[in-house]
């Protein structure tokens, strides 16, 4: 059976932290105010959220 080329690549490797970062980034890009994203993420400093 012939397999498509895309299945011959190694699987993607995501950590829970990657999903956390993607969620916060997407929320901010979609209009969530950064200070709200900061509170959701539990960051004490806005620079951590925006960094």
Residue, then its C-alpha position, 0 to 999 in steps of 0.5 A: x500500500x502506498x502511503x502519502x508523503x506527509x505520513x512519512x514525517x515524524x509526528x509533531x511534538x507539542x507540550x501542554x505549555x505550547x497549547x497554553x501559549x497558543x491559547x493566550x496568543x490567539x486570545x490577544x490577537x482576537x481582541x482580548x485585552x492583554x491585562x485580561x490575558x495576563x490574569x487568565x495566564x496567572x502572570x504577575x508581570x504584563x511583560x511575561x504575557x506579552x513577551 
